[in-house]
């Protein structure tokens, strides 16, 4: 079973049939944000195209195999809590019938010097989240969710307790979801039965042990808040050096 993370998995669409022929199951953690007006994700496709891509993947893989993530949630001098909720509402309305779940996380800028450095270099006037702001956001999101969609809401590796708002701690590498998607794979089912939590992840991460095949300093999306690239220039240089025939895995999606 492969779990893909991407802001733009569209290049994967033509290869889904090949994965199926080889008996390789997959599901997608699709980060579908809306920072177009602010230019925080300069090289991702237009929002309308990404929403269409999300829907096409669901049509091919089935509902439940594409997880919507709005991640990270960023506060700036032009993005307030209510702005974020409006952005989520716009996407959530269009994904009704295509997803059952929304996973989110708060931009943890203070903990990641690389993120802080990239934001400052890009001239983004960010605001750190505190517990009061997190609670305000989650209470409003929970209320909006009940009024509009009734999605399952979950946070990714957040330490703050949000059960009072009906919000779960997420497991991106989720043994229960994998078991549902691959019921006939006896070897995988046996592994899942005794799968252990990935001890190398953050304390509140619920993922089971898995092999990460991603690579830092390779993503060309150029997101201003990036934690995976030292700089846009370093990613561009690595992509330039990369050969399509190389055995090295480079993140194109």
N, C-alpha and C positions, 0 to 999 in steps of 0.2 A: 504494500500500500504506500502510495506517495502522497504527501501533503504539500501542495504548492501554496506559497505566499506571493502575492503580487498586487501591484496597483494597475497593471495592464497585462493580463494573461492572454490577450487576444491572439498573439502569435502561436499559442498552444492549441487553439481550436482545430487547425487542420490535422493535428497529430493525435487527437482523442481516439480516432478509429484504430490507429496503430497500437495504442496502449491497450485498447480492448482486445484486439487480436492476440496480443501477447499475454493476456490474462492479468494485466497490471491494473489494479484499481487505484482510484485517486479521488481526492476532494480538494477544494480550493478555499483558502482563506483570502478573500477578495477585499483588499483595502480600497474602499470607495468613499473618498472624502470629497468635500466641496470647498476648495480654497482657490477657485479660479480668479475671483475678483482681487484677491490679495496677492496672487502670484507666488504662493508658497510651494507649489508643485509645478514648476514651469514646463517640464517636458513630458508630462502625462497627457494622453488624449483628452479631448473636450469631454465634459461631464456627460453630455447626452450620449456620446459614443461609448463611454465606459458603462453607463447604465444598460445600453443595448447589449454590450458584450456580456454583462452579468446575466441578462435574460437569456442570451444564446447558450451560455454554459449550462444554465438550469434546464433549458430545453433538451440538451444532449445528455447531461449527467443525472438529471433528476433533482427535484426539490429536496433540500437537505444536504446536497453535495457541494453547495456553494454557500459559504458563510460570509455574511456582510460584516465588515469591520469599518468603523469610523475611528481612525487611529493614526496619530494621536489627536487629542483635543487640545487646541492651542488658544490661549488668551493673548491678545495683543491690544495695542491702542485703537485698533479698528475692529476687533472681534471680541464681542462680549458673550456672556452666557446665553442671552436671548438670541444673539446672532447664530451661535452654534446650534441651538435648538431649531431655528428656522432652516438652517442648512440640512440638518438631519431629517426634518419633516419633509423637505422637498424630495430627498432621495427615498425616504421610507415610504412615501405615498406611491412612488413609481415601482417599488419593489414588492408591493402587496401582491401576494399570490406566487412570488418567486423565492421568498425566504421566510424562515420562521424565527430567525435569530439576529440580534445585533450585538456585536462585541465592541467595546470601546475601552480606551485608556486615556489617562491624563498625561500630557507632556511632562516628563520628569526632567526638567532642564537642569536643576541644581546638581543632580547626581551624575549627569553625563557632560563632562567638560567639552567634548567634541560637539555636542548639540548646542551648547551655549556659545561656543566659538563660532560655529557656522551661522547661528542666528545674528550674532553681533556683527559678523563680517558682512552679512546680507542687509544690515540696517533694520532688522525687524525689532520693534519695540515690544517685547514680550512681557507677560505678567505671569509669575509663578502661581501655581495652584496651591491653596492651603485647604485644610479640612473643611472650613466653613464654605468655601467656594465649591468644593466637591459635593458637599451635601446639598447645597442650593441647586446645583446642576442636576444631580441624580434625582432629587425629589421632583423637579419639573419634568425631567425626561420620563420618569416613571408614570407621572400623571398623563403626559401627552401620549405615551404608549398605550395606556389603558383606553384613552379616548379615541385613538386612531387605528391601532393595529393589533395590539396584544401579542407583540413579539416576545420571545424569551430574551431577556437582557442579561449581559454578562460583562464583567471587567477582566482585562488581561493583566494578571500579576499585580493587581492593586492590593495594598495592605489594608486600606480602609474598609470597615465592615459596612455593607450596604444591603444586608438581608432585610432591613426594615422597609426598603423600597422594592423588595422582590427581585433584587439583582444578585446574580450568582457570581462565583469565581469561575472563570472559564478554564477549559482544558483544550488548547489548540490541537495537540496530539491527543485525541479523545478516544479512549478504548471502547466506550459504549457506541460512539458513532461509527468507528471502524468496524466493530462487530456487526452492526446493522447493515453496513455497506458491503461486507464480504462474508455473508453467512455460510457460504459453501467452501471457504478456504479453511480446512481443518488445521493446517499448520499455524496459520495466523491466529485462529481462534484459540489454540492451545497456548500460544505466546501471550495473548491478551489476558488469558485466565490468571496468569501469574506475573503480569507486567508490573514493573516497579516505577515509582515516580522518578523523573529525571533529576538526580541530585545536583546536576551542574547548572540548573536554572535558578531563578530568583525564588525566594521563600514562598511567595504566594502563587507561583506558577504551578498549575495542576497537570502539566503534560507528563505523559509516560516517556520512558527512555526511548530515544530515537537517534538516528544518524543524520546530522545536519550536513548538507552538501552545498551550502551557500558559500559565498566568498566576499569579504569586505573590499571596499574601494573598487567596485566594479559596476555599480548601478548608475545608469546615465539619466535618471529622471531629474536629478538636480534639485531635489527638495531642500528648501532652506533650513529645515529642522533636522536634517539627516544625521543619524548616529552611526551609519555604516560606512560613510565616506569621510576620509580626513579632509578632503576638499573636492569640489567638482573637477578640478584639474587632474587630481590623482586618478579619479574614476575614468575620465576621458583618456588619459594616457594608457591605462590598463586595457581599455577597450581597443585602442589603436594597436596595441601590441598583440592582441588576441587574434588567433586564426580560427576560422570556422571548423577546421579539421583537427584542432587541438583537442587533447583529452581533458584539458582544464575546463572547469565549469565556470562560465561567466554569466552573470545575471542580466539577461536581456529583457526579462518580463518583470 
